[in-house]
Amino acid sequence: MDQALIDDDLFRTVSSRRVLSGFGAVFRDPHEYDSGYERVGAADGAADALYALSDKSARADAFISHSWSDHPTLKWLALSYYANMNRAVAASLVTCLALLAVLLVHSRGDVLAYGGAWWLLPIFLSAPLVAFVLALGGGGRRRWWLDKLCVHQRDASLRAAGIRELPNHLAR
């Protein structure tokens, strides 16, 4: 395929950090399904704002087409799992080990020194959980082609051109 025939300006990606920020706020567009005449301007503006979140790019780490009918939180959880589950588990384990190390150093190696300390349970339960959730929701440095952000959803000519060029970019 002739590379000169591919329109690189139409191939866009978005950072995984941007997609996952705000617990998947990009999936909570209140104007997504607006078709009433009085709301068309708001829907067009929302589509422009979402499209502006993506950037021209030469590569994509993943091609993602989301289900328009699924709940936004489920989309965020699925993408977070895909992008960050290993990092979240590692962060949780490192937090547990760090807490144990601090506890052992502080007690000078006497593992029974803190017997009956009521404040240990909340710390040992909450700190690894907080580390897990923070790492799970982090974005990372991946570049994703996400249909909702990388193909304009309201401008018919931009949408058609973006979809028309997609096979060319996938073939690279």
Sequence and secondary structure as in RCSB ss.txt:
>XXXX:A:sequence
MDQALIDDDLFRTVSSRRVLSGFGAVFRDPHEYDSGYERVGAADGAADALYALSDKSARADAFISHSWSDHPTLK
WLALSYYANMNRAVAASLVTCLALLAVLLVHSRGDVLAYGGAWWLLPIFLSAPLVAFVLALGGGGRRRWWLDKLC
VHQRDASLRAAGIRELPNHLAR
>XXXX:A:secstr
  GGGS GGG EEEEHHHHHHHHHGGG  TTTT  SGGGHHHHHHHHHHHHHTSEE S  SEEE   TTS HHHH
HHHHHHHHHHHHHHHHHHHHHHHHHHHHHHHTTT TTTTTT TTHHHHHHHHHHHHHHHHHH   S EEEEHHHH
S SS HHHHHHHHHHHHHHHT 
